[in-house]
């Protein structure tokens, strides 16, 4: 009687099975969201790689690397960690070895690359604007590629230990499924130090570095523009346009837009990291952090006129998935 009563209660509590039309609408919205995030970063990579946006080759290298890292974040954190785990809880992704590799190691690696590439780009612009003596040597494609490879290698080394912090949750048909933290992860001091260092360096240290470099860059721009304005005043006291500042204007606007977007979208997650354990901060921080992986394309489109022109020229073939999703969404 007890088991039968419990079964009846569970049956009454469970929601009704959704109709086929409801499932189709949910899948359609899901595909639209996935394709939108994917296409946004993919289009950025394609357009920036052409080198027609009026930006230096060095800047283009960093922007392409940032877009590639954001695309990896979309795959690991948005598609696999959020969408697949919610809609397909019994998929192959949750085999323990796959789970530890994709949902842990790759996710951490993609997030760190996205964050530190932004810091590297900010420092590159700081050198280009404020340190003219080393600008020629540092702000080059060769240096940018070396920095990107070095940062990626360091992030890869820092991400690998996370693979050994998790183990299987259950065993089904002799296959380990799902991931959960090992007992040693919660007890050993070395894991506590490792977790603490990860939270400090990503993104607290990056936040401090970006704020520092941007403040120094703003200070230098204000001082330089004030001096150049005095020099370029003609005999009649009329001000003339400064071609050097006009040349740098797009790069400066792009730098501050990307930095401000990063700081604003990561701020809630940083507040949660600083022991503000409210659930609303956690979930809002996760949402804004994931949103930062697709905002750079909007920034490029708003601040760069040549980027907009190239984007208008991008044509989708009639049989491409993106075209089909756009048609279905109308």
N, C-alpha and C positions, 0 to 999 in steps of 0.2 A: 504493500500500500504506500509506503514511504517513497519507494522508487517511482511508482506510477504517479504519485502526486507531484514529485519533483519534475518528472518528465512533462506533465501537463503545465506546470508553472513555466518551465523553460520554453515550451511551445508557445505559450501566450506572450512571453516576453520578447521572443525573437521577432524581428520586423518581417513584414510581408516581402515575398520575393518580387524584386522589381520587374517591370515589364520589359519586353525586348526594345521598345522605343526609348525607354529611360536608359537602358544600358547603351544603346547606340548613341544617344546624346552625350552620355558621360564619356564614352570612348572617343567621340568626335572632339569634345572639348579637350580631353587629355592629349590627343594627337596634335591639336592646334597649339597647345602650350609647349609641347616637346619640340615641334617643328619650329615654332617661333624662337625659342631659346637657341636651338641648334643653328638655324639659318642666320640669326643675328650675328653670332660670332664667326660663322663660316664666311658670310659676306664680308665682314671686316677683314678677315685674313686675306681673302682674294683681292679686294680692292687695295688694301695697303701694300700687298706684295707687288702690285703693278708699279708702284712708285710714282703715281701721277697726282698725289694729293698736295704737292708743294712743300712737303716736309723733307728734312734731311734724311739721308740713308740710315744714319745712326738712330734717329728717333723712330723711323719706320721699323727697324729691327726690334726695338723694345715693344712697340705697339703690337707687332705681329706675335711676339712671344707672350704678351699679356692676353691677347685674344685666344691663342692656342691653350694657355693655361685655364682661361675662363671656360673654353669649350670642354676641357677635361673635367672641370667642376660640374658642368651641366650633365655630363655623362655619369660621373660617379655619385655626386651628392643629390642631384635633382632626379635623374631617371632611375638609377639603381637603388639608391638609399631611400628616397622618398616615395617615388611612384611605384616601382616594382615591389618594394616591401609592403606597400599598402594594398595594391590590387592583385598581386601574384605572390602571396606569402609562401607558396610551396614550390617556387621555381628553382632552377639550378643555382641561382645566385646565392642561395642560402645553404648550399653544401659548405661545410666549415672552411675547407681550404680556399674555395672560391670567395667565400664571404670575407675571410681575413685578408685576402689579396685585394679585392675590389672595394669593399665597403670600409676597409680600415687603411691599408697601406696606400692604395691609389688615391683614396679620398684625402688623406693627410698630405700626400705629395702634391696633389693638384691645388689644394688650398694654400699650402706654403709657397708654391711657385707663383700663384696668382698674387699673393700678398707681397712677396719679396721682389717680383718683377716690377711692381708699382714703385717700391722703394728705390730700386736700381734706376728706373726711368727718372724719378724725381732728382736723384743725385746727379745723373747725367745732365739734366737741364740746369742744375745748380752750377756745375762746372762750366757749362757752355756760356752761361750768362755772367757768372761772378768770378771765374778764374780763367782769364784770358791767356795766361802764360802756359797753362797745361791743356788748354782747349783743343789745340791741334793734335796733341798726342793722345788724349783720352777720348775725345768725342769722335770716334771713327768706327767704321763697320767692324773692323777686326777686333777692337776692344769690346764693342757691344756683344759680339758673338762669344768672345772669351768670358765675359761677365755672365751671360745667359747660361752658358755651359757649366761654369763653375757653380752658380747658384743652383742649377738643376741637380748637379752632382751632390752638393751638400744637402739639399733637401731630400734626395733619394736615400742618402746614408742615414739621415735623421728619421726617415719614415719606416725603414726596414724593421727596427726594434718593435714597432707596434704589432707586427705579425706574431711575435712570440708572447704578447701580453694577453692573447685571447685563446680560448679553447672551445670545444664543441659543447652545446647545451644538451642535445639528445642524440641517440643513435637509432636510426630507422633503416631496417633492412641492411644492417652492417655498414651504413653510411653515416658519418657524423654530420649533423645538421645544426645550423645557426651558430652564432658566436656569443660568448660570454666571457667576462674577465676571469682570468685565473686567480686562484686564492693568493698566489705569490704576488700578483699585481697589486693587491690591496694591502699586503702585509710587509713586503720588503721595502726598506727605505730607498733603495736605488730606483725603484719604479716611481716612488713619490717624488724624488728629485727630478727624474726624467719628465714626468707629467707636469711638474711645476715649471721646469725650464721651457717646455713646449708652450705652455700658456703665456709665459712671459715674453718669449721671442715672437710668437705669432698670436695676436698682432700688437702687443703692447710696445715692444721695441720698435716695430715698424711705424706705429703711430707717432712715437717720439721723434724718430728720424725724419719722417715726412713733414711733421710740423716744424722741426728745426730747419731743414733745408728750405722749406717754403718761406719761413720767416726771414732767413738770411737772403733769399732771392728777392723778396719784396723790398727789404731794406736797401739792397744794392740797386734795384730798379728805380726806387724813389730818389736815391742820391744821384744816380747817373742821369736820370731824366731832368732833375733840377739843374745840374751843372750844364748839360747839353742845351737846355732851354735858354740859359743865360748866354751861352756862347753864340747860339744861332739867332739871337735877336739882331736884326739889321739896324742900320743907322736911323731909320724912321721910327724905331720902337715897335715894329710889327713882328709878330711871331711867324716863323716859318715851320713847315712840316719837317719832321726829323725822319729821313728815309731809313735810318738804322733801327729806330724804334718801331716804325711801320713794318719793317722786315721781321722783327722779333715778335710782333703783336700776336700772330696766330699761334706761335709756339708757346707763348706765355699764357694765353687764354686756355689752350689745350692742357697745359701743365696744371694750372690752378683748377680747372674743371674736373680733371681726373682725380686730383688729390682731394678736393672738397667732397666729391662723390664717395670716394673711399672712406674718408673720415666720418662722414655722416651716416653711411650705411653700416659701418662697423662699430659705431659708438655704442649702440645698445648691447651688442655682443660683448664689448669690453666691460660695460657696466655689470653685466651678468658674471663675467669672469672675475671681477673684483668682489666676489662673495655676496652679490645681491641675488639671493636664491629664489626670488619670486618667479613663478612659472610663466607669468606674462612676459617678463624680461627675456626668459630663455627662448620662448617660441617666437617672439617678435624679433629677437636678435638673430635667430636662425633664418627667419624669412628675409630680413633685410640683407643678411650676409649672402644669401643665395641670389637676391636681386642684384647685388653688386657684380655678379658674373655676366650680366647682360646689359648693363647701363652704358658701357664704354662706346658701344655702337651708336647709341643715341647722342652721346657727347660728340663723337666724330661728325655725325650728320649735322648737328647744330652749329658747331664751331668751325667746321672746315667746308668751305663752299665747293672745292674741287672733289671732296669725298662725296658730296651730294650729287654732283654731276656724274661721277662714275657709278653711283648707286642707281641712278635713273637708267643707265645703260645696261644694267644687269638684267638679262632676260631668262625666264624660266621655261624650259621645254614643256610642251603640252602633256607629256607622259611622266613628268617628274612628280615625286610625292609631294613636294612643296606646292606645286600648282594645283594638285588634286585637293589638298587640304584647304587651300585658299578658296577654291570653288565650293567646297562643302560648307565652309563657314559662312557663306553668303545666304 
